[in-house]
Amino acid sequence: MNHLNLFTEKEKQHLLKKRKGESKFGEHIQLIPNLTNIYDDIVNLDVDYVLFGIKEDIGVYGNFGQTGTYMAWEATLKVLLNIQSNNFTSAKRVLILGHLEYAEQRDALLALDTSKKKELSKVRKFVETIDQDVTNVVSSIVKAGKIPIVIGGGHNNAYGNIKGSAIAKNKRINVVNFDAHSDFRAEEGRHSGNGFSYAYAEGFLKNYFIFGLHENYTSDTMLKKMKKVKSIKYNTHESIEVRNEVDFKPEMKSALDHISDKSFGIEIDCDAIINIPSSAKTPSGFSVKQARQFVNYFGKHENASYLHICEAAPTKKTMSKVGKLITYLITDFIRANGN
């Protein structure tokens, strides 16, 4: 696969900050020294989780969003590798595969003017290439009996996660999405706002629950569209956190009831978490504690099939903050899922 860059021992050693008397997470993870075929290379490895990054913000750009999501993978690695390896973190159960990258294409595509229809079309067309790559990687991991943990990029990559999982399992899957937006926009060319609508239309997504929609950013057209589709359910951030009409924990149970009858993906959009640098940063959102509780709650279920953390867009100043957040969510998932 042309766009997949393996994570190497040399890169790992460069990022590791060893300390006498301590054992770091990165010292115990597994790597693939040479890639022949993802499935063949990992099927017999004694790991449960395969972690890979997506260094792209082309899907976000195609949705008129704030770029920068390609930086999340790098931010995560710097922190994740240097947390403690202990009974709580299970580093030996993790393989870090590498990341998908589109540096040359990104430079060209982000120079295009998305206010012009033809140029916007070029950006959205390239998202289909990213879709194909993500689908192939996720499908290979799931077929090999491992659980993908996917970090970075825009929410366009939910499509590849869903399609890849569905192909590997030869059946539609369900998804719970912790998000301020439905990402169920019209099929108008691929971008970060319609990964779920494309996956649904093409028969890869069955039941879908959007947790914490922001009422100010969900159109009346979208609300009517979702009401017509019985397999889609949602709650709103305002109903939980502002008006206190419903409570966070019972709402998680309602979401789980909707999606847990078959394999399901867990999608975490950092736009939903208060003051996290992201493609649509919000001053009013769920807390980091709630995001962690959410991952723990859904990760515990036997049908949890993948974790995707997306839309974080760190700057140089916020790399550590974003890296720590995503690392907490990764380790919360592993702890919950392994018990």
HELIX and SHEET records of a PDB file:
HELIX    1   1 GLU A    9  LEU A   15  1                                   7    
HELIX    2   2 PHE A   25  GLU A   27  5                                   3    
HELIX    3   3 ILE A   38  ILE A   42  1                                   5    
HELIX    4   4 ILE A   58  TYR A   61  1                                   4    
HELIX    5   5 THR A   69  MET A   71  5                                   3    
HELIX    6   6 ALA A   72  LEU A   80  1                                   9    
HELIX    7   7 ALA A   91  ARG A   93  5                                   3    
HELIX    8   8 ALA A  103  LEU A  109  1                                   7    
HELIX    9   9 LYS A  117  LYS A  143  1                                  27    
HELIX   10  10 HIS A  155  ASN A  157  5                                   3    
HELIX   11  11 ALA A  158  LYS A  169  1                                  12    
HELIX   12  12 GLY A  195  ALA A  201  1                                   7    
HELIX   13  13 GLU A  215  TYR A  217  5                                   3    
HELIX   14  14 ASP A  220  LYS A  228  1                                   9    
HELIX   15  15 HIS A  237  HIS A  237  1                                   1    
HELIX   16  16 GLU A  238  VAL A  242  3                                   5    
HELIX   17  17 PHE A  248  ILE A  259  1                                  12    
HELIX   18  18 CYS A  270  ALA A  272  5                                   3    
HELIX   19  19 VAL A  288  GLY A  299  1                                  12    
HELIX   20  20 MET A  319  GLY A  338  1                                  20    
SHEET    1   A 9 LEU A   4  LEU A   6  0                                        
SHEET    2   A 9 VAL A  94  GLU A 101 -1                                        
SHEET    3   A 9 TYR A  49  LYS A  55  1                                        
SHEET    4   A 9 ILE A 147  ILE A 151  1                                        
SHEET    5   A 9 ALA A 304  CYS A 310  1                                        
SHEET    6   A 9 PHE A 264  ASP A 269  1                                        
SHEET    7   A 9 ILE A 173  PHE A 178  1                                        
SHEET    8   A 9 LEU A 205  LEU A 213  1                                        
SHEET    9   A 9 ILE A 232  THR A 236  1                                        
END                                                                             
